[in-house]
Amino acid sequence: MKKPWDAFPKFTVYEENENPCGTCRHNSSGCRACLSPLEFKVRHTLKEKLWLQDPENHGKRLPKAKGLGQAVRFSKLADNDGTLEPDVAKMFQEACGEVRKALDADGLKDWNVKRSEMNK
């Protein structure tokens, strides 16, 4: 049986010193400037879910985006090839659903929608 998250490609991961982005060129996992809006938002939503599930964070306010990115690293979402970690894969469809409701459905047909294509 095919799992629901198997239908989606891997997360974007760049080889060391291969990231072409001028904003995050030293970051292997990309940023808001170089990832598609869907991938960036899904990653952020998954980080929020992981942060909220941590018992140490119970009752605390969710950190701002930068603080959340530092608290929940990309390595907690996927391996070095971009394959989702098992606990993250279970939350993936829920996160995608939340993101799709929040963003323009026409621009989110696949992961490869770039910002320039969104503005057409």
N, C-alpha and C positions, 0 to 999 in steps of 0.2 A: 504494500500500500504506500502510495506517495504521500509524504507529509506536506502540509499546505505551504510551508516556507521553502520547500524544494523548488517551487515554481519561480522563485526570484533568484537573480544572479547574486554572486558574492558581493560583499561590500568592496568599495574601491580601496586598494592598498598600493602604495608606490614603493618601488625598490629604493634602497638607500641612495640619496642624492639624485634621484630621478624625477622628483616631483616638479613639474613645470610651473606650478603656481607661484606668483610673486608674493602672495600673502603668507603662505604656509610652506615654503619650499623645503624646510627642514623637518616637516611633519609628514610621516609616512601615511597617515590616514586622511589627509585632506581637510578642507575647511568650507565655510559657507560660500567662499568665492569660487571654488573649483569643483564642488560636488553639485549634483542635480538637487533642486529644491526638495524632492521627495527623499533622496538618500540622507541629506543633511537633517531634515525634520524627523525621519524615522530614527536615526541614530540618537538625536536629542531626546526623543520620546522614550526610547529604550533606556537611556541613561537615567531619566527621571524615574522610570519604573524600578530600576535596580537600586537607586538611591533610596526610594521610599520603602523598599522591601528590607533594607538593612535595619536590624533591630536597634543599632546604635543611633539611628536617625529618627526614631519614633518620637513624634511630637515636635520635631524641629521644622522650621520653615525650609522649603526647597531653596537651594542656593541659586543665585543668578547664573546665567548661561556659562560665563567664564569659570565661576567657582564650581559649577556642576561638572564641567569638562575636566577640571583638575581632580575632582573627587572620584569620578567614575571614568577611568581611562578606556581608550579604544580596545585595549587588550582584554577588557572584561566583556566586550561585545563580540569580538571575532578574533581568530588566530591570525598569524602573519600572512596567510594567503587570502584573508577576507572571509573565511568560512565562519558562519555564526556559531558561537558557543552553545552547547545544548540547552542551558537554562534560558538563554536569550532567545533561542529559536522558538521556544514555547510561547514567548510574549510577542513574537514578531508580527503575527497577523493582527493582533489587537492594536499594536502600535501603528501598523499601516492603516488600519481602519480609522483610528483617531486622526491621523495625519491627512488622509484623503478627505475627511469631513471638513477639515480646517483649510485646505488649500483648493485651488481651482482644479476641478476634475479633468478638464480638457488638457491641461498642461502636465498631467501626471500619468500618462499612458504607460511609461516605462521609466527605468532608472536613468536612461541616457538623455533625458531632456536637460539641456543646458540653459543657463540664464538668458542668453541671447535668443534662443528659440522660444522662451516663455514670453518675450516681449513682442513677438510677431503678431 
